[in-house]
């Protein structure tokens, strides 16, 4: 017979039914003559009985739906729309910042690249402006961008973006960028000395750090000042003088260009105006307006110029609060290759994305839309990947892989489009036949342009390349497949 | 290439990366909520016995994951992870009610006229047991809830808590003894 204290120790196991038969028998015998242990057993059983009543409680489906809605709304930071089906999700995505930002970024890149391609100077006065700007070491200016009627997006509102930029040949650049309707700016630092580009998003308390490769830095060092190029670009030979007027108390002289070349193959109509101070020969206002046949318009205004201002290192020193989270630490993708190699790469990507076809027109906007559509499909496919409850869920690894591919593809396609723009700018007589040539058409001319030897460089449907005389090209183009019937 | 072109390109890429990650993450996250939300809510409801508390736990558990979304990877076994996180949060909630003396008092004195007496007393007893569970050492509370409210066997609890069934048994016995003392003493 066990002692009272020993039995007391066994009581929990006893009420839980975990004791071997012999021990349980000992406990039962002891309980018959021990009030204290009997009470303890009652206490233990009371707990178990109560817990038993709490078992198998489930919430109604309505409670789950309500909790889910609240949670998702919170995650989406009050955007309100819960994404219950692909159609809604797709609409939300198309109206989201992804698409807007991407469109804006690509257009701006195009526009600025376009600016850099203008050549020659014929006006003494405006050449002087370019020279003056070239001597500037620091500057600050404001950029306003407005895009309307972006295909596939909400046409009611304009997508706007404002940037306040400071630049220094010594420290780099800082850009405070605010999308229309955003409460705070995204701050971008380009810091050549640290070899990094930082993009800080205070609203989300997040930042992205991109490392610059030495190759990119070398490229940047070759030509690190911008307004000068813009002005040099404007001083082409196709402009009209607008005379003088006063802007913000400064007497200015202006020129206007409607040269379709600055439409960059993206826009059908373009008007550009630049106004420079009569006194200082420095720019005061630059305006660009583009319009596309499908109704999309794009306006860019650069103003608030301050030249050779005092800027110290602290203005180019990023301040990242401790509670900000580093979202990505990535190597900055190379700028798109604006050459033949880049063009082939871009065409290859597009041929794959478009299931054995090429885009019918070399139009950056349409092509960008194709890329975005593909991205959305991939997101859907990823999201809809079935996962069993006990199995792993697709998470960051897949996301990373997806992002790498997406950035790579965007870069390649941008390279192609920008190369084509460059060919237009340089009067290289480019032509593109994606509307009738596919990757299967090995001998058909897909794209061509004038090479340096007054012949033509040709990319065929299978992306092979060759040089041909104008006569040979003429023969090949005469044999192009017919346009597909709508 | 100009520095401005480069900066804009960089910002475009950064923006794209940022929003695509957010979008993609939020969709995967939504799927996670759809798949495991009921488990979280039901588990929390079992421990807390009220819808509001269960919803709070549901929000807290998933928001904690969302805030640290970038730290999770494909190796996360979500079901076990969420189950344990829910139990912990639910026990914390029970503990907070215990600390809030006003709430305890209200609970003890509150009378629900809509319920018959027996049901009301049972409900009050369950609330008391919840408070007592909240007062247990963390591991003991987890074991008790998993074993007695969710009905898991010791070996399964051991897998969730990463310990042996024998250890689970020890925690269970200790928990039961402490609860018996506090629970019946409070009656």
HADDOCK unambig.tbl for C-alpha pairs under 7 A between the chains (distance, minus, plus):
assign (segid A and resid 12 and name CA) (segid B and resid 173 and name CA) 5.63 0.50 0.50
assign (segid A and resid 12 and name CA) (segid B and resid 176 and name CA) 6.72 0.50 0.50
assign (segid A and resid 12 and name CA) (segid B and resid 177 and name CA) 6.68 0.50 0.50
assign (segid A and resid 13 and name CA) (segid B and resid 173 and name CA) 6.77 0.50 0.50
assign (segid A and resid 43 and name CA) (segid B and resid 180 and name CA) 5.22 0.50 0.50
assign (segid A and resid 43 and name CA) (segid B and resid 184 and name CA) 6.02 0.50 0.50
assign (segid A and resid 44 and name CA) (segid B and resid 176 and name CA) 6.68 0.50 0.50
assign (segid A and resid 44 and name CA) (segid B and resid 177 and name CA) 6.91 0.50 0.50
assign (segid A and resid 44 and name CA) (segid B and resid 180 and name CA) 5.07 0.50 0.50
assign (segid A and resid 47 and name CA) (segid B and resid 179 and name CA) 6.91 0.50 0.50
assign (segid A and resid 47 and name CA) (segid B and resid 180 and name CA) 6.02 0.50 0.50
assign (segid A and resid 50 and name CA) (segid B and resid 126 and name CA) 6.14 0.50 0.50
assign (segid A and resid 51 and name CA) (segid B and resid 148 and name CA) 6.06 0.50 0.50
assign (segid A and resid 51 and name CA) (segid B and resid 149 and name CA) 5.89 0.50 0.50
assign (segid A and resid 52 and name CA) (segid B and resid 148 and name CA) 6.75 0.50 0.50
assign (segid A and resid 52 and name CA) (segid B and resid 149 and name CA) 6.61 0.50 0.50
assign (segid A and resid 54 and name CA) (segid B and resid 46 and name CA) 6.21 0.50 0.50
assign (segid A and resid 54 and name CA) (segid B and resid 149 and name CA) 6.04 0.50 0.50
assign (segid A and resid 55 and name CA) (segid B and resid 46 and name CA) 6.58 0.50 0.50
assign (segid A and resid 55 and name CA) (segid B and resid 149 and name CA) 4.74 0.50 0.50
assign (segid A and resid 55 and name CA) (segid B and resid 150 and name CA) 6.28 0.50 0.50
assign (segid A and resid 57 and name CA) (segid B and resid 42 and name CA) 6.73 0.50 0.50
assign (segid A and resid 57 and name CA) (segid B and resid 45 and name CA) 6.81 0.50 0.50
assign (segid A and resid 57 and name CA) (segid B and resid 46 and name CA) 5.43 0.50 0.50
assign (segid A and resid 58 and name CA) (segid B and resid 42 and name CA) 4.88 0.50 0.50
assign (segid A and resid 58 and name CA) (segid B and resid 45 and name CA) 6.81 0.50 0.50
assign (segid A and resid 59 and name CA) (segid B and resid 41 and name CA) 6.99 0.50 0.50
assign (segid A and resid 59 and name CA) (segid B and resid 42 and name CA) 5.83 0.50 0.50
assign (segid A and resid 64 and name CA) (segid B and resid 38 and name CA) 6.34 0.50 0.50
assign (segid A and resid 67 and name CA) (segid B and resid 55 and name CA) 5.89 0.50 0.50
assign (segid A and resid 71 and name CA) (segid B and resid 59 and name CA) 5.95 0.50 0.50
assign (segid A and resid 98 and name CA) (segid B and resid 16 and name CA) 5.66 0.50 0.50
assign (segid A and resid 98 and name CA) (segid B and resid 19 and name CA) 5.58 0.50 0.50
assign (segid A and resid 98 and name CA) (segid B and resid 20 and name CA) 6.65 0.50 0.50
assign (segid A and resid 101 and name CA) (segid B and resid 12 and name CA) 6.45 0.50 0.50
assign (segid A and resid 101 and name CA) (segid B and resid 15 and name CA) 6.74 0.50 0.50
assign (segid A and resid 102 and name CA) (segid B and resid 12 and name CA) 5.97 0.50 0.50
assign (segid A and resid 102 and name CA) (segid B and resid 16 and name CA) 6.33 0.50 0.50
assign (segid A and resid 105 and name CA) (segid B and resid 8 and name CA) 6.29 0.50 0.50
assign (segid A and resid 105 and name CA) (segid B and resid 9 and name CA) 6.29 0.50 0.50
assign (segid A and resid 105 and name CA) (segid B and resid 12 and name CA) 4.94 0.50 0.50
assign (segid A and resid 109 and name CA) (segid B and resid 5 and name CA) 5.64 0.50 0.50
assign (segid A and resid 109 and name CA) (segid B and resid 8 and name CA) 6.66 0.50 0.50
assign (segid A and resid 109 and name CA) (segid B and resid 9 and name CA) 6.35 0.50 0.50
assign (segid A and resid 112 and name CA) (segid B and resid 5 and name CA) 6.15 0.50 0.50
assign (segid A and resid 113 and name CA) (segid B and resid 5 and name CA) 6.98 0.50 0.50
assign (segid A and resid 188 and name CA) (segid B and resid 11 and name CA) 6.71 0.50 0.50
assign (segid A and resid 190 and name CA) (segid B and resid 7 and name CA) 6.39 0.50 0.50
assign (segid A and resid 199 and name CA) (segid B and resid 11 and name CA) 6.62 0.50 0.50
assign (segid A and resid 199 and name CA) (segid B and resid 14 and name CA) 6.58 0.50 0.50
assign (segid A and resid 208 and name CA) (segid B and resid 14 and name CA) 6.52 0.50 0.50
assign (segid A and resid 219 and name CA) (segid B and resid 1 and name CA) 6.42 0.50 0.50
assign (segid A and resid 220 and name CA) (segid B and resid 1 and name CA) 5.97 0.50 0.50
assign (segid A and resid 220 and name CA) (segid B and resid 2 and name CA) 6.19 0.50 0.50
assign (segid A and resid 220 and name CA) (segid B and resid 3 and name CA) 6.03 0.50 0.50
assign (segid A and resid 223 and name CA) (segid B and resid 1 and name CA) 6.24 0.50 0.50
assign (segid A and resid 223 and name CA) (segid B and resid 2 and name CA) 5.67 0.50 0.50
assign (segid A and resid 224 and name CA) (segid B and resid 2 and name CA) 5.23 0.50 0.50
assign (segid A and resid 224 and name CA) (segid B and resid 3 and name CA) 5.28 0.50 0.50
assign (segid A and resid 225 and name CA) (segid B and resid 2 and name CA) 6.21 0.50 0.50
assign (segid A and resid 225 and name CA) (segid B and resid 3 and name CA) 6.64 0.50 0.50
assign (segid A and resid 226 and name CA) (segid B and resid 2 and name CA) 5.95 0.50 0.50
assign (segid A and resid 226 and name CA) (segid B and resid 4 and name CA) 6.44 0.50 0.50
assign (segid A and resid 379 and name CA) (segid B and resid 24 and name CA) 6.37 0.50 0.50
assign (segid A and resid 383 and name CA) (segid B and resid 27 and name CA) 6.04 0.50 0.50
assign (segid A and resid 383 and name CA) (segid B and resid 28 and name CA) 5.65 0.50 0.50
assign (segid A and resid 389 and name CA) (segid B and resid 35 and name CA) 6.76 0.50 0.50
assign (segid A and resid 389 and name CA) (segid B and resid 79 and name CA) 6.47 0.50 0.50
assign (segid A and resid 390 and name CA) (segid B and resid 77 and name CA) 6.98 0.50 0.50
assign (segid A and resid 390 and name CA) (segid B and resid 79 and name CA) 6.30 0.50 0.50
assign (segid A and resid 391 and name CA) (segid B and resid 77 and name CA) 6.77 0.50 0.50
assign (segid A and resid 392 and name CA) (segid B and resid 74 and name CA) 5.85 0.50 0.50
assign (segid A and resid 392 and name CA) (segid B and resid 75 and name CA) 6.29 0.50 0.50
assign (segid A and resid 392 and name CA) (segid B and resid 76 and name CA) 6.32 0.50 0.50
assign (segid A and resid 392 and name CA) (segid B and resid 77 and name CA) 5.82 0.50 0.50
assign (segid A and resid 393 and name CA) (segid B and resid 74 and name CA) 6.04 0.50 0.50
assign (segid A and resid 394 and name CA) (segid B and resid 74 and name CA) 5.86 0.50 0.50
assign (segid A and resid 395 and name CA) (segid B and resid 28 and name CA) 6.98 0.50 0.50
assign (segid A and resid 395 and name CA) (segid B and resid 73 and name CA) 5.54 0.50 0.50
assign (segid A and resid 395 and name CA) (segid B and resid 74 and name CA) 5.48 0.50 0.50
assign (segid A and resid 396 and name CA) (segid B and resid 70 and name CA) 6.63 0.50 0.50
assign (segid A and resid 396 and name CA) (segid B and resid 72 and name CA) 6.97 0.50 0.50
assign (segid A and resid 396 and name CA) (segid B and resid 73 and name CA) 5.49 0.50 0.50
assign (segid A and resid 397 and name CA) (segid B and resid 73 and name CA) 6.36 0.50 0.50
assign (segid A and resid 397 and name CA) (segid B and resid 74 and name CA) 6.59 0.50 0.50
assign (segid A and resid 399 and name CA) (segid B and resid 21 and name CA) 6.96 0.50 0.50
assign (segid A and resid 403 and name CA) (segid B and resid 17 and name CA) 6.77 0.50 0.50
